[in-house]
Every structure is written in structure tokens, then in C-alpha cells.
């Protein structure tokens, strides 16, 4: 039964020394696999899946939720279909029927998804595909903090797309960690964005001391993508799992 810890993989679901586990998954699988996974989803998730106009978007949503349920089920040693979610006022998901310390967050860009799990600390994760952004400077001037916009415009032209998405993913990861959604203005806090520079929150609402309570981690989930993790704690060890296809991951659990 999927949801039980697969034989030989138990160590992949054990948290030690405040670890954060990050899984990156290609949301690709056969129609048969996607159809089986659909049965694990709750009624509201299935209704949401049915509202997608394009089949590829529907399948990516179904597989994304199935992978999240499979990973959580393996950690909790229950079936994926038994997972129940509750949602914060701004939509942040959490486990509804679990009083333990496990926390999680997820993100996807196209058919690539990333999942972060830890114990005893809220966290947010975001991934984005590097791509051209029309009117990038105008978007940055409208949504980024002034210092971020200046830092972006100071970059050589070829480095600006990565600088832009470094900034975007780091901001989204923070917003997802606090669970406040769009009620947090993007220009109310400042992050680093220069390629090669350490990911860091520089200030929150103009307060540099408040920013020191947070940690930002950047990572490359796959070629052509950037990612970020944010959490309100001192630096934690991050364990990155190798990129895997959804069907391969789900079949591994099914056979466990």
C-alpha cells in the first residue's frame, strides 16, 4: 500500500539535527498512473482538478497532489488517501489530523515541483523556470523594494533574468512561510538577488534586526530553474533529494 514506508527507504523519511528535506519531482507519468492517483485526492481536490481546461495542467495538478500525499503518507506511515489538510486564512496548507511537529510546503513551475519538509518550524519554498520576462525592469520597479530594483539594474544584461528570479523566488518563499499570501506587499521587505551572492533577507518592514531571525536558502532544482527556501530559524541542514519523475517515485512506494 502506498503510504507505508517502502522497504529500504526508511532513512529517507527520518529527520535528524533539525534537517530540512527537499524533494524535486518532474510531474510526468502515464495516464494509468495519474488515474490511480486521482482516487487519493479529496473531493475538493478532485473538483479543482476537473476545472482545469487543458489536460496537461490537470495531470500536473493531480500528480503534484499525489506526490505530496505519498511523501507525507510515507513519513506518517499512513495511506496517501488518509491525509487531511487544513488551510490557513490565506490558503497555506497544513496537516489537519496530525498533532506532531511535521511542517511542509510545496511549489511548482511548469512540470517541475519542489517539496520541503521539516519538524518544528514553518517554512516556505518556491521554484521558477528561468525565462525571458517582457518589461522586466518595469515589473521590478512596481513590485520590488527600491534597493532590489537598483541591484537588479546594476547587473550586466545577461545576468538580469537570474537576478529577477532569484529575487522573486526568495520573496515568494518568505511570503509562503509566513502564510499571509498577497497581504504582504512585495516591496515591504528586501532580499539579496545578485547571482553568486548568498541568499539573505536584508530587512523586514525596514527592520534589519527582524530580518536576522530568518534564514534564506537558495538552490538549483534542475537545469534552467532557480529555487529558494525561507524559515524563521537559524540555519538548518538541508538535504536535497535527487531529481526524480513522479511515476518512478510513486511506483517505488507502490512496490514498498
ChimeraX attribute file (.defattr): number of C-alpha atoms within 10 A of each C-alpha:
attribute: neighborCount
match mode: 1-to-1
recipient: residues
	/A:1	12
	/A:2	22
	/A:3	24
	/A:4	21
	/A:5	24
	/A:6	17
	/A:7	11
	/A:8	8
	/A:9	13
	/A:10	12
	/A:11	9
	/A:12	14
	/A:13	15
	/A:14	11
	/A:15	16
	/A:16	10
	/A:17	8
	/A:18	14
	/A:19	16
	/A:20	21
	/A:21	20
	/A:22	23
	/A:23	20
	/A:24	24
	/A:25	26
	/A:26	22
	/A:27	24
	/A:28	20
	/A:29	17
	/A:30	10
	/A:31	10
	/A:32	8
	/A:33	15
	/A:34	21
	/A:35	14
	/A:36	10
	/A:37	22
	/A:38	19
	/A:39	14
	/A:40	20
	/A:41	21
	/A:42	16
	/A:43	10
	/A:44	9
	/A:45	14
	/A:46	16
	/A:47	11
	/A:48	13
	/A:49	19
	/A:50	14
	/A:51	10
	/A:52	13
	/A:53	9
	/A:54	9
	/A:55	11
	/A:56	14
	/A:57	15
	/A:58	18
	/A:59	24
	/A:60	23
	/A:61	22
	/A:62	24
	/A:63	28
	/A:64	26
	/A:65	20
	/A:66	24
	/A:67	23
	/A:68	21
	/A:69	25
	/A:70	28
	/A:71	25
	/A:72	23
	/A:73	21
	/A:74	22
	/A:75	19
	/A:76	18
	/A:77	15
	/A:78	18
	/A:79	19
	/A:80	26
	/A:81	18
	/A:82	14
	/A:83	21
	/A:84	15
	/A:85	14
	/A:86	12
	/A:87	12
	/A:88	11
	/A:89	10
	/A:90	13
	/A:91	12
	/A:92	18
	/A:93	18
	/A:94	17
	/A:95	16
	/A:96	11
	/A:97	11
	/A:98	12
	/A:99	7
	/A:100	10
	/A:101	10
	/A:102	18
	/A:103	19
	/A:104	24
	/A:105	23
	/A:106	23
	/A:107	20
	/A:108	21
	/A:109	13
	/A:110	13
	/A:111	19
	/A:112	24
	/A:113	25
	/A:114	22
	/A:115	22
	/A:116	23
	/A:117	26
	/A:118	22
	/A:119	18
	/A:120	11
	/A:121	16
	/A:122	21
	/A:123	28
	/A:124	29
	/A:125	31
	/A:126	28
	/A:127	32
	/A:128	22
	/A:129	19
	/A:130	17
	/A:131	11
	/A:132	10
	/A:133	12
	/A:134	8
	/A:135	8
	/A:136	15
	/A:137	16
	/A:138	11
	/A:139	13
	/A:140	21
	/A:141	17
	/A:142	13
	/A:143	15
	/A:144	25
	/A:145	18
	/A:146	16
	/A:147	15
	/A:148	23
	/A:149	22
	/A:150	14
	/A:151	16
	/A:152	26
	/A:153	17
	/A:154	12
	/A:155	16
	/A:156	9
	/A:157	9
	/A:158	8
	/A:159	14
	/A:160	22
	/A:161	18
	/A:162	22
	/A:163	22
	/A:164	25
	/A:165	23
	/A:166	26
	/A:167	24
	/A:168	23
	/A:169	22
	/A:170	30
	/A:171	29
	/A:172	22
	/A:173	26
	/A:174	28
	/A:175	22
	/A:176	28
	/A:177	22
	/A:178	17
	/A:179	21
	/A:180	16
	/A:181	17
	/A:182	11
	/A:183	9
	/A:184	15
	/A:185	15
	/A:186	17
	/A:187	20
	/A:188	14
	/A:189	23
	/A:190	26
	/A:191	25
	/A:192	21
	/A:193	26
	/A:194	20
	/A:195	16
	/A:196	7
	/A:197	9
	/A:198	13
	/A:199	22
	/A:200	19
	/A:201	23
	/A:202	18
	/A:203	17
	/A:204	17
	/A:205	12
	/A:206	12
	/A:207	12
	/A:208	14
	/A:209	11
	/A:210	14
	/A:211	19
	/A:212	16
	/A:213	13
	/A:214	19
	/A:215	19
	/A:216	25
	/A:217	18
	/A:218	20
	/A:219	14
	/A:220	13
	/A:221	24
	/A:222	16
	/A:223	8
	/A:224	11
	/A:225	18
	/A:226	21
	/A:227	25
	/A:228	26
	/A:229	28
	/A:230	29
	/A:231	22
	/A:232	19
	/A:233	15
	/A:234	10
	/A:235	15
	/A:236	14
	/A:237	11
	/A:238	16
	/A:239	15
	/A:240	14
	/A:241	13
	/A:242	11
	/A:243	16
	/A:244	15
	/A:245	15
	/A:246	26
	/A:247	19
	/A:248	14
	/A:249	15
	/A:250	21
	/A:251	12
	/A:252	14
	/A:253	21
	/A:254	15
	/A:255	10
	/A:256	15
